[in-house]
């Protein structure tokens, strides 16, 4: 959902509700921005430059000192490769007694990595722990790309359904539903779905590095 779409909904009769909700949720939304920025390996300076704001202003947004406008959040979401609704869904559950421990199926935050055929859903309730779980769905022929992805910590996965080609140091392994794997914290690997249907994998990361 872009800021343009939100503005259109407001014009259709929502008034300033969306902006009011965002102002009220500035602190939790700012905290999510900080967590995801760090998980993406971006500094305050990197992010500030990308969205055209000063480092000081961005720091205030993350700490909840300054209100976050829809346009600014849209720019931040684009740089972090997520949708605006990713932030809103978490903020709505901020006061839930179980939100620190449980993620209900309908409340997962979807992460768009801007790669066709790949969908990531965060299974962990937050990004600041020592363990993270992510549900990845690869459409047929989709994957990480031949260049692969460098690991920044130990990780592993379980194939829920479909097939997965996992290439590690030039060796390609064919995995199917029920198989699992574990990778050490150094090196790189690539993934591809060679099957006719979706490949669904539950990943476990030792650090915030997905």
N, C-alpha and C positions, 0 to 999 in steps of 0.2 A: 504494500500500500504506500503510495507516494503522497507527498504533501498536497499535490494537485487533487488527488482523489479525495483526501480528507476535506479539503476546502470545498469541493463540490458537494459532499455530504452535508456540510455545515450550511451551505446555501439552500439545500433542500429542506431545511427546517430544524436543524440541530442547534442553531444559534452558535454560541461560543462554548458549547459543552466540551468538545474535544480539547480545545486549548485550556479550558479550566481544569479538566482532568489532568492534563499534562503538567500544568503549574503545580497542582496539589501533589503530584507524584515526582516532583523534581529530584528529591533526594534519592529514592530507590532507582529511578531511571539513570541518574548520574552515576550511581554505584555500579550499575550494569555496564555503562559505557566504559568505566575505568577497568572493570574486570575483563571485558572482551578486548579492549585495546591492549591490555597487557598480554592476554592470551594470544593476540595476533602479533606480538613482538614489536608494537609501535610505541614510540615515546610520545610525551605530550607535544613536543616540538613537531614530530612527524604528523600527528593528527591535526594540530593547529594550522599547519601549512596547507594540509589537504582541504580543510573546510574554510580557509580564509579568515581565521580568527586568531587572536593573540593567545600565547601560552597561558597568560594570567586568566583570560576570560574562560578558556577551556577548563582550566583547573577549578574555577568557580562553578562551572556547570557540573563537573564530576562530583564536587563536594556538596551540591545542592544549594549553594549560596545564591546563584543567579537562576532565574527561571529559564527553561529550555523552550524555545519556540519550535513550532512544527517544521518550519523551513530548515532551522539549524539541525534538528534531529534527523531530518531527511538526508542532509549532507553527511552527517556522522554515520548513519546507517549504510549509506552507499559506500563510504570508505571502509567500513567494517564488514561489508558484504552480507548484511542481513536486512530484513525488512523492518519497517517501523513497528509493525505488530509484534515483532519479536520482543521489543522492550515493553509494550503495553501488556502483553499476556502475563509477564512475570510481575509487573507492578500490581496487577489486580489481585494476585495471590499473596502479596507481601504480608498481610495480616493473618493469613491462615495458620492454624496451629501446626499443620503438617507440612507447610511449604519448605521447611528446612530439611525435610527428610524424604518427601514423596513427590513424584511428578505424575499426575494423572494423565492417562493416554490423550485426552482431549486438550491438555494444557501444555503439551510439548512445544518448545521453541524450535522453529525450523530455521536452519542456517543455509543460505543460498551461497554456494561457492562460485557462482557464475560460470559453471561448466555444464554444458548441455547433458541432460540425462542423469545428473547426480543430485540427490537430496540428502541433507543431513538434519537429524532431529536430536536435540540435546536431551538425554535421558536423566542426567544429573540435575539436582535442584539448583545448583549454583556453580560458578566457575573458579572459586577460590580455595578449593580443597586439593588434596594430594591425589585424588582419583576422579576421573571423569569417564562417563559412558556416553557414547554417541551411536545412534542408529543410522546407518548409511544404506541408501537404496541406489543401486546402479541400474539404469535401464540397459537393455541389450546393447552391447558394443561400447558402452560408456565406461569411463575409468578415470584414473588420475592423470593420464597422459604419459607418453614414453619417457619424459624427463624424470618422472617419479616424484617422490617427496622425501626430504631429509627428515630423519627422526631426531627429536630433541629430548627423548626420554623413552623408557620401556613402554611397549604397547602390545596389545594382542587383540584377537577377534574370534568370533564364533559365527559360522555361516548358518543363518536361520533358514534361508531358502535360496534356490538358484545355484549358480556356479560362479566361481571366482578364480581368475588367474593371478597369482601373486608372484611377482618377479623380485628376487633378492640377490644382489651382486651377480647378475647375469643368469641366475638359475630360476627357471619358471616352474612353479608348482601349481597343479590343478586341484582345486578344492571344490567340494560340493556340500549340500545341506548336511549338518551334523558334524562337519569337520571344524577344527579350531587351530589357532596358531599363536605364537608369541615371538616378538622381535625385541632384540636388545636396543639400548638407547643410542646407538651410533649407526651410521650408514644411511642408506636410502632404499626405498622400495617403490614399486608401482603396482597398480591393481587394474584389472579389466574384467568386465563381465562378458564372457564368450557365448553365453547361453541365449536361448530364444525368449526367456522371460526375465523379469527383474531378479537381481541378486540383492539380498537383504543381509546385512552384516551388523552385528553388535560389536562395537569397538570399545576397548578399555584402555585409557591413557593414564600413565603414572603422573603426569603433570598437565597443566593447561596449555597444551601445544597442538590440539587438533586443527 
